[in-house]
Amino acid sequence: MPFDDALSGLRAAAEPTRLRILAVLSTIDLTVGELCTVLAQTQPRVSRHLKLLVEAGLLERHTEGTRAYFRPPPPDRRPAAYDAVVSLVDLNDPALERDRARLETVRAERAEAAAAYFGGIASEWDRVRDLHVSDGEVEAALIEAIEDRPTRDLLDVGTGTGRMLEVFADRVRRGIGIDLSSEMLNVARTNLDRAGLRHCSVRRGDVYDLELPNGSMDVVVLHHVLHFLDDPSSAVAEAARTLRSNGSLLIVDFAPHGLEAFRSDFEHRFLGFAAEEVERWCADAGLVDIEIEHLHPAGPAGRRERAGLVTTIWVARQHADAPDLHTLEVAS
């Protein structure tokens, strides 16, 4: 790396608190307040250290509402100074023992908050699940749909609990989840941290403006997202824009149904979509080779029922001459 960049990075890291910060953030994304708890230091002091580390390119800052999360840059944009410094630190060193203990307290508080939030909506989720095909069957169909396609970089739009990131984690080099709900993002962070998936992260984002370059993703997933949106076709177009050549768009949603309670009870804007309607949105976005699969819920003795909620999966491919940005560039 350039001499000045190397010097800047090494200078920024060569201080006890800043080195502790790099060690802690190598395992989990944290807010300023959470870092204050882990380091047992005041917010102004921690903020000054973080500012220096961000300016040196050793950390990234991502704002989420009134909070800001800090994390290392992704591997393809990470300065060599970061890897050089962090690789020299033994994360189990006794000098970091108190930081590790306090970090477990932060993790426990996150998990408690996530459980409380999700516990409050779990009954609603269960009511919907009882009416449609099992999540496991949908997940297996999605994996099969892109078994032979590139999956280096994956974007899960409307990530919710982060489940799609977990499903595809062993097939991607990096997964990004986007959601508008800070509470849901807390659930997703807790789940990803518990699973040890450091190559997957989540952030607050807008489905109509993903803040990603054209041709930067291999797979984009819209899993039960479109029925919540006022303008689902625009969300499909924005997702398609981010796909590399031959990249895959996976859409999961309900077929048309008449359960009006879903509008009032679950805030669904649409009661499902006709297969040809979503197919047209994909085609209008320039996608090709559109495949459609309908999954019917199982009734007694495993028989497929025509009643209940039918889940439809659309798989579409970006055309071969689309932009292909091999170096992932994510807005901080």
Sine and cosine of phi, psi and omega as CSV:
sin_phi,cos_phi,sin_psi,cos_psi,sin_omega,cos_omega
0.00,0.00,0.37,-0.93,0.01,-1.00
-0.82,0.57,0.57,-0.82,-0.07,-1.00
-0.82,0.57,-0.73,0.68,-0.05,-1.00
-0.90,0.44,-0.63,0.77,0.02,-1.00
-0.91,0.42,-0.68,0.74,0.02,-1.00
-0.89,0.46,-0.70,0.72,-0.01,-1.00
-0.90,0.44,-0.67,0.74,0.01,-1.00
-0.88,0.47,-0.71,0.70,0.00,-1.00
-0.90,0.43,-0.69,0.73,-0.02,-1.00
-0.93,0.37,-0.62,0.78,0.05,-1.00
-0.89,0.45,-0.67,0.74,-0.02,-1.00
-0.89,0.45,-0.59,0.81,-0.06,-1.00
-0.99,0.12,-0.33,0.94,-0.15,-0.99
-0.99,0.12,0.88,0.47,0.05,-1.00
-0.43,-0.90,0.69,-0.73,-0.15,-0.99
-0.80,0.60,-0.75,0.66,-0.05,-1.00
-0.92,0.39,-0.65,0.76,-0.02,-1.00
-0.93,0.38,-0.57,0.82,0.06,-1.00
-0.93,0.37,-0.60,0.80,0.09,-1.00
-0.89,0.45,-0.66,0.75,0.02,-1.00
-0.87,0.49,-0.72,0.70,0.01,-1.00
-0.89,0.46,-0.63,0.78,0.01,-1.00
-0.90,0.43,-0.70,0.71,-0.02,-1.00
-0.92,0.39,-0.72,0.69,-0.07,-1.00
-0.97,0.26,-0.11,0.99,0.11,-0.99
-0.96,0.28,-0.20,0.98,-0.04,-1.00
-0.90,-0.43,-0.29,0.96,-0.09,-1.00
-0.28,-0.96,0.53,-0.85,0.11,-0.99
-0.99,0.11,0.69,-0.72,-0.05,-1.00
-0.68,-0.73,0.42,-0.91,0.13,-0.99
-1.00,0.07,0.16,-0.99,0.06,-1.00
-0.86,0.51,-0.72,0.69,-0.01,-1.00
-0.87,0.50,-0.66,0.75,0.02,-1.00
-0.92,0.40,-0.62,0.79,0.06,-1.00
-0.91,0.42,-0.58,0.81,0.07,-1.00
-0.87,0.50,-0.65,0.76,0.04,-1.00
-0.90,0.43,-0.72,0.70,-0.04,-1.00
-0.91,0.42,-0.67,0.75,-0.08,-1.00
-1.00,0.03,-0.23,0.97,-0.06,-1.00
0.85,0.52,0.71,0.70,0.01,-1.00
-0.75,-0.66,0.26,-0.97,-0.04,-1.00
-0.97,0.26,0.39,-0.92,-0.03,-1.00
-0.90,0.43,-0.68,0.73,0.02,-1.00
-0.86,0.52,-0.64,0.77,-0.02,-1.00
-0.93,0.38,-0.72,0.69,0.00,-1.00
-0.89,0.45,-0.65,0.76,-0.01,-1.00
-0.88,0.47,-0.62,0.78,0.03,-1.00
-0.90,0.44,-0.67,0.74,0.02,-1.00
-0.91,0.42,-0.67,0.74,0.00,-1.00
-0.90,0.44,-0.63,0.77,0.01,-1.00
-0.86,0.51,-0.69,0.73,0.01,-1.00
-0.91,0.42,-0.65,0.76,-0.02,-1.00
-0.93,0.36,-0.60,0.80,0.05,-1.00
-0.93,0.38,-0.69,0.73,0.01,-1.00
-0.88,0.47,-0.51,0.86,0.01,-1.00
-0.99,0.12,-0.04,1.00,0.01,-1.00
0.98,0.17,0.18,0.98,-0.02,-1.00
-1.00,0.07,-0.32,0.95,0.04,-1.00
-0.68,-0.73,0.34,-0.94,0.13,-0.99
-0.88,-0.48,0.53,-0.85,0.03,-1.00
-0.92,-0.39,0.79,-0.61,0.03,-1.00
-0.81,-0.59,0.86,-0.50,-0.04,-1.00
-0.99,0.11,0.69,-0.72,0.03,-1.00
-0.69,-0.72,1.00,-0.07,-0.09,-1.00
0.91,0.40,-0.82,-0.57,0.01,-1.00
-1.00,0.01,-0.01,1.00,-0.02,-1.00
-0.96,-0.30,0.37,-0.93,0.12,-0.99
-0.76,-0.65,0.80,-0.60,0.03,-1.00
-0.98,-0.20,0.57,-0.82,0.00,-1.00
-0.88,-0.48,0.65,-0.76,-0.01,-1.00
-0.43,-0.90,0.30,-0.95,0.10,-0.99
-0.93,0.37,0.44,-0.90,0.10,-0.99
-0.89,0.46,0.40,-0.92,0.06,-1.00
-0.89,0.45,0.39,-0.92,-0.10,-1.00
-0.79,0.61,-0.62,0.79,-0.06,-1.00
-0.98,0.20,-0.11,0.99,0.06,-1.00
-0.82,-0.57,0.20,0.98,-0.07,-1.00
-1.00,0.05,0.80,-0.60,0.01,-1.00
-0.91,0.41,0.52,-0.85,-0.02,-1.00
-0.86,0.51,-0.47,0.88,0.00,-1.00
-0.88,0.47,-0.58,0.82,0.01,-1.00
-0.89,0.46,-0.80,0.60,-0.02,-1.00
-0.88,0.48,-0.62,0.79,-0.02,-1.00
-0.90,0.44,-0.69,0.73,-0.05,-1.00
-0.95,0.31,-0.77,0.63,-0.08,-1.00
-0.90,0.44,-0.57,0.82,0.00,-1.00
-0.91,0.40,-0.34,0.94,0.01,-1.00
-1.00,0.09,-0.21,0.98,-0.09,-1.00
-0.99,-0.11,0.81,-0.59,0.12,-0.99
-0.99,0.12,0.94,-0.34,-0.07,-1.00
-0.91,0.42,-0.26,0.96,0.04,-1.00
-0.99,-0.13,0.16,0.99,0.00,-1.00
-0.88,0.47,0.64,-0.77,0.02,-1.00
-0.82,0.57,-0.47,0.88,0.00,-1.00
-0.89,0.46,-0.38,0.93,-0.02,-1.00
-0.97,-0.23,0.10,0.99,-0.12,-0.99
-0.88,0.48,-0.70,0.71,-0.02,-1.00
-0.92,0.38,-0.58,0.81,0.07,-1.00
-0.88,0.48,-0.68,0.73,-0.01,-1.00
-0.89,0.45,-0.65,0.76,0.00,-1.00
-0.91,0.42,-0.70,0.71,0.01,-1.00
-0.94,0.35,-0.51,0.86,0.06,-1.00
-0.90,0.43,-0.60,0.80,0.04,-1.00
-0.90,0.44,-0.54,0.84,0.08,-1.00
-0.90,0.43,-0.68,0.73,0.04,-1.00
-0.89,0.46,-0.70,0.72,0.02,-1.00
-0.87,0.50,-0.68,0.74,-0.01,-1.00
-0.90,0.43,-0.65,0.76,0.02,-1.00
-0.91,0.41,-0.64,0.77,0.06,-1.00
-0.88,0.48,-0.73,0.68,-0.03,-1.00
-0.88,0.47,-0.62,0.78,0.01,-1.00
-0.91,0.41,-0.68,0.73,0.03,-1.00
-0.91,0.41,-0.65,0.76,0.02,-1.00
-0.90,0.43,-0.68,0.74,0.00,-1.00
-0.91,0.42,-0.63,0.78,0.00,-1.00
-0.91,0.41,-0.68,0.73,0.01,-1.00
-0.91,0.41,-0.77,0.64,-0.07,-1.00
-0.93,0.37,-0.54,0.84,0.06,-1.00
-0.88,0.48,-0.53,0.85,0.00,-1.00
-0.95,0.32,-0.39,0.92,-0.02,-1.00
-0.92,-0.40,-0.01,1.00,-0.08,-1.00
-0.86,0.51,-0.64,0.77,-0.03,-1.00
-0.89,0.46,-0.59,0.81,0.03,-1.00
-0.92,0.38,-0.68,0.73,0.04,-1.00
-0.87,0.50,-0.68,0.73,-0.02,-1.00
-0.90,0.43,-0.60,0.80,0.02,-1.00
-0.87,0.49,-0.66,0.75,0.01,-1.00
-0.95,0.32,-0.70,0.72,-0.03,-1.00
-0.85,0.53,-0.59,0.80,-0.04,-1.00
-0.90,0.43,-0.28,0.96,-0.09,-1.00
-0.98,-0.18,-0.17,0.99,-0.06,-1.00
-0.75,-0.66,0.08,-1.00,-0.05,-1.00
-0.86,0.51,0.45,-0.89,-0.09,-1.00
-0.89,0.45,0.50,-0.87,0.04,-1.00
-0.87,0.50,-0.62,0.79,-0.01,-1.00
-0.87,0.50,-0.63,0.78,0.01,-1.00
-0.93,0.37,-0.64,0.77,0.04,-1.00
-0.90,0.44,-0.71,0.70,-0.02,-1.00
-0.89,0.46,-0.66,0.75,0.03,-1.00
-0.89,0.45,-0.63,0.78,0.01,-1.00
-0.92,0.39,-0.60,0.80,0.02,-1.00
-0.92,0.39,-0.69,0.73,0.02,-1.00
-0.88,0.47,-0.70,0.72,0.00,-1.00
-0.90,0.44,-0.57,0.82,-0.08,-1.00
-0.90,0.44,-0.48,0.88,-0.04,-1.00
-0.85,-0.52,0.42,0.91,-0.06,-1.00
-0.82,0.58,-0.63,0.78,-0.08,-1.00
-0.96,-0.28,0.31,0.95,-0.02,-1.00
-0.95,-0.33,0.39,-0.92,0.03,-1.00
-0.90,0.43,0.63,-0.77,-0.03,-1.00
-0.65,-0.76,0.57,0.82,-0.06,-1.00
-0.86,0.51,-0.78,0.62,-0.08,-1.00
-0.84,-0.54,0.81,-0.58,-0.09,-1.00
-0.83,-0.55,0.67,-0.74,0.06,-1.00
-0.88,-0.48,0.80,-0.60,0.05,-1.00
-0.94,-0.34,0.95,-0.30,-0.06,-1.00
-1.00,0.03,0.82,-0.57,-0.11,-0.99
0.96,0.29,0.80,0.60,-0.22,-0.98
-0.92,0.40,-0.40,0.92,0.02,-1.00
0.87,0.50,-0.88,-0.47,-0.02,-1.00
-0.99,0.17,-0.03,1.00,-0.05,-1.00
0.99,0.15,0.23,0.97,-0.10,-1.00
-0.87,0.49,-0.66,0.75,-0.01,-1.00
-0.90,0.44,-0.56,0.83,0.07,-1.00
-0.90,0.43,-0.64,0.77,0.05,-1.00
-0.91,0.41,-0.65,0.76,-0.04,-1.00
-0.88,0.47,-0.66,0.75,-0.08,-1.00
-0.99,-0.16,0.08,1.00,-0.16,-0.99
-0.83,0.56,-0.65,0.76,-0.06,-1.00
-0.99,0.14,0.06,1.00,0.01,-1.00
-0.92,-0.39,-0.05,1.00,-0.08,-1.00
-0.83,-0.56,0.42,-0.91,0.11,-0.99
-1.00,0.05,-0.43,0.90,0.05,-1.00
-0.42,-0.91,0.71,-0.70,0.06,-1.00
-0.85,-0.52,0.69,-0.73,0.03,-1.00
-0.84,-0.54,0.76,-0.65,0.07,-1.00
-0.92,-0.39,0.69,-0.73,0.00,-1.00
-0.83,-0.56,0.70,-0.72,0.03,-1.00
-0.44,-0.90,0.42,-0.91,0.06,-1.00
-1.00,0.07,-0.38,0.93,-0.10,-1.00
-1.00,0.03,0.89,-0.45,0.05,-1.00
-0.90,0.43,-0.57,0.82,0.02,-1.00
-0.90,0.43,-0.69,0.73,0.04,-1.00
-0.92,0.40,-0.61,0.79,0.04,-1.00
-0.89,0.46,-0.56,0.83,0.06,-1.00
-0.91,0.41,-0.64,0.77,0.07,-1.00
-0.88,0.47,-0.73,0.69,-0.03,-1.00
-0.89,0.45,-0.69,0.73,0.02,-1.00
-0.87,0.50,-0.67,0.74,0.01,-1.00
-0.89,0.46,-0.69,0.72,0.00,-1.00
-0.90,0.43,-0.69,0.72,-0.01,-1.00
-0.93,0.38,-0.63,0.78,0.04,-1.00
-0.90,0.43,-0.68,0.73,0.01,-1.00
-0.89,0.46,-0.58,0.81,-0.01,-1.00
-0.99,0.10,-0.09,1.00,0.01,-1.00
0.94,0.35,0.52,0.85,-0.07,-1.00
-1.00,-0.10,0.98,0.21,-0.06,-1.00
-0.95,0.30,-0.30,0.95,0.02,-1.00
-1.00,0.07,0.06,1.00,0.07,-1.00
-0.88,-0.48,0.66,-0.75,0.01,-1.00
-0.58,-0.81,0.29,-0.96,0.00,-1.00
-0.77,-0.64,0.37,-0.93,-0.01,-1.00
-0.38,-0.92,0.31,-0.95,0.05,-1.00
-0.98,0.19,0.70,-0.71,-0.04,-1.00
-0.32,-0.95,0.19,-0.98,-0.08,-1.00
-0.95,-0.33,0.80,-0.60,-0.03,-1.00
-0.90,0.44,-0.38,0.93,-0.02,-1.00
-1.00,-0.02,-0.17,0.99,0.00,-1.00
-0.53,-0.85,1.00,0.05,-0.16,-0.99
-0.98,0.21,-0.15,0.99,0.04,-1.00
0.83,0.56,0.65,0.76,0.08,-1.00
-0.80,-0.59,0.54,-0.84,0.00,-1.00
-0.92,0.38,0.38,-0.92,0.15,-0.99
-0.84,0.55,0.64,-0.77,0.12,-0.99
0.89,0.46,0.64,0.77,-0.05,-1.00
-0.94,-0.33,-0.12,0.99,-0.07,-1.00
-0.82,-0.57,0.53,-0.85,0.08,-1.00
-1.00,0.00,-0.54,0.84,-0.02,-1.00
-0.66,-0.75,0.71,-0.70,0.15,-0.99
-0.82,-0.58,0.73,-0.68,-0.04,-1.00
-0.90,-0.43,0.75,-0.66,0.16,-0.99
-0.87,-0.50,1.00,0.01,-0.13,-0.99
-0.98,-0.18,0.96,-0.28,-0.02,-1.00
0.78,0.63,0.78,0.63,-0.01,-1.00
-0.91,-0.41,-0.65,0.76,-0.18,-0.98
-0.87,0.50,-0.55,0.84,-0.07,-1.00
-0.95,0.32,-0.17,0.99,0.07,-1.00
-1.00,-0.01,-0.17,0.99,-0.20,-0.98
-0.99,-0.13,0.53,-0.85,0.08,-1.00
-0.96,0.28,-0.52,0.85,-0.08,-1.00
-0.73,-0.68,0.96,0.29,-0.07,-1.00
-0.89,0.46,-0.53,0.85,-0.02,-1.00
-0.90,0.43,-0.58,0.82,0.04,-1.00
-0.93,0.37,-0.58,0.82,0.05,-1.00
-0.91,0.42,-0.62,0.78,0.05,-1.00
-0.90,0.43,-0.69,0.73,0.00,-1.00
-0.90,0.44,-0.66,0.75,0.00,-1.00
-0.92,0.39,-0.63,0.78,0.06,-1.00
-0.90,0.43,-0.68,0.73,0.00,-1.00
-0.89,0.46,-0.57,0.82,-0.01,-1.00
-0.85,0.52,-0.54,0.84,-0.09,-1.00
-0.99,0.10,-0.09,1.00,-0.08,-1.00
-0.99,0.16,0.67,-0.75,0.15,-0.99
-0.94,0.33,0.18,-0.98,0.10,-1.00
-0.85,0.53,0.72,-0.69,-0.04,-1.00
0.91,0.41,0.20,0.98,0.09,-1.00
-0.93,0.36,0.32,-0.95,-0.13,-0.99
-0.91,-0.42,0.72,-0.69,0.17,-0.99
-0.97,-0.26,0.83,-0.56,0.04,-1.00
-0.93,-0.36,0.85,-0.52,0.02,-1.00
-0.87,-0.50,0.77,-0.63,0.09,-1.00
-0.84,-0.55,0.80,-0.60,0.06,-1.00
-0.32,-0.95,0.07,-1.00,-0.02,-1.00
-0.99,0.13,0.55,-0.83,0.22,-0.98
-0.95,0.30,0.28,-0.96,-0.01,-1.00
-0.80,0.60,0.70,-0.72,0.02,-1.00
-0.58,-0.82,0.16,-0.99,-0.07,-1.00
-0.92,-0.40,0.43,0.90,-0.04,-1.00
-1.00,0.10,1.00,0.09,-0.07,-1.00
-0.88,0.48,-0.43,0.90,0.00,-1.00
-0.88,0.48,-0.37,0.93,-0.01,-1.00
-0.91,0.41,-0.44,0.90,0.04,-1.00
-0.94,0.35,-0.73,0.69,-0.06,-1.00
-0.99,0.13,-0.60,0.80,-0.09,-1.00
-0.99,0.11,-0.55,0.83,-0.13,-0.99
-0.83,-0.56,0.13,0.99,0.06,-1.00
0.89,0.45,0.49,0.87,0.07,-1.00
-0.96,0.28,0.79,-0.61,0.07,-1.00
-0.98,0.18,-0.53,0.85,-0.04,-1.00
-0.82,-0.58,0.62,-0.79,0.06,-1.00
-1.00,-0.08,0.91,0.42,0.02,-1.00
1.00,0.10,0.13,-0.99,-0.05,-1.00
-0.69,-0.73,0.63,-0.78,0.12,-0.99
-0.94,0.35,0.58,-0.82,-0.05,-1.00
-0.84,0.54,-0.68,0.74,-0.06,-1.00
-0.95,0.32,-0.40,0.92,0.01,-1.00
-0.93,0.37,-0.77,0.63,0.02,-1.00
-0.92,0.38,-0.58,0.82,0.06,-1.00
-0.86,0.51,-0.64,0.76,0.01,-1.00
-0.92,0.40,-0.65,0.76,0.03,-1.00
-0.87,0.49,-0.66,0.75,0.02,-1.00
-0.90,0.44,-0.70,0.71,0.00,-1.00
-0.90,0.43,-0.66,0.75,0.02,-1.00
-0.89,0.46,-0.46,0.89,0.01,-1.00
-0.99,0.10,0.04,1.00,0.05,-1.00
1.00,-0.01,0.16,0.99,-0.01,-1.00
-1.00,0.10,0.44,-0.90,-0.06,-1.00
-0.75,-0.66,0.04,-1.00,0.05,-1.00
0.77,0.64,0.76,0.64,-0.07,-1.00
-0.98,0.19,0.84,-0.54,0.02,-1.00
-0.91,-0.41,0.59,-0.81,-0.07,-1.00
-0.76,-0.65,0.71,-0.70,0.03,-1.00
-0.71,-0.71,0.71,-0.70,0.03,-1.00
-0.95,-0.30,0.76,-0.65,0.02,-1.00
-0.91,-0.42,0.86,-0.51,-0.02,-1.00
-0.99,-0.15,0.62,-0.78,0.02,-1.00
-0.91,0.43,0.50,-0.87,0.00,-1.00
-1.00,0.08,0.68,-0.73,0.06,-1.00
-0.99,-0.17,-0.38,-0.93,0.01,-1.00
-0.83,0.55,0.63,-0.77,0.04,-1.00
0.87,0.50,0.40,0.92,0.08,-1.00
0.98,0.18,0.10,0.99,0.00,-1.00
-0.94,0.34,0.62,-0.78,0.04,-1.00
-0.97,0.26,0.79,-0.62,-0.06,-1.00
-0.98,-0.18,0.61,-0.79,0.10,-0.99
-1.00,0.06,-0.25,0.97,0.11,-0.99
-0.99,0.11,0.11,-0.99,0.00,-1.00
0.99,0.13,-0.15,-0.99,-0.07,-1.00
-1.00,-0.02,0.84,-0.54,0.09,-1.00
-1.00,0.03,0.76,-0.65,0.03,-1.00
-0.99,-0.15,0.77,-0.63,0.01,-1.00
-0.93,-0.36,0.66,-0.75,0.07,-1.00
-0.89,-0.46,0.81,-0.59,0.10,-0.99
-0.94,-0.34,0.75,-0.66,0.08,-1.00
-0.84,-0.54,0.86,-0.51,-0.03,-1.00
-0.78,-0.63,0.44,-0.90,-0.06,-1.00
-0.88,-0.48,0.66,-0.75,0.12,-0.99
-0.95,0.31,0.62,-0.79,-0.06,-1.00
-0.92,0.39,0.36,-0.93,-0.20,-0.98
-0.93,0.37,-0.39,0.92,-0.04,-1.00
-0.98,-0.18,0.34,0.94,0.07,-1.00
-0.96,0.28,0.30,-0.95,0.05,-1.00
-0.84,0.55,0.56,-0.83,-0.03,-1.00
-0.71,-0.70,1.00,0.00,0.00,-1.00
-1.00,-0.02,0.99,-0.16,-0.07,-1.00
-0.96,0.29,-0.45,0.89,0.04,-1.00
-1.00,-0.04,0.93,-0.36,-0.05,-1.00
-0.93,0.36,0.79,-0.62,0.01,-1.00
-0.82,-0.57,0.95,-0.30,-0.03,-1.00
-0.96,-0.28,0.78,-0.63,0.03,-1.00
-0.88,0.47,0.71,-0.70,0.00,-1.00
-0.99,0.10,0.00,0.00,0.00,0.00
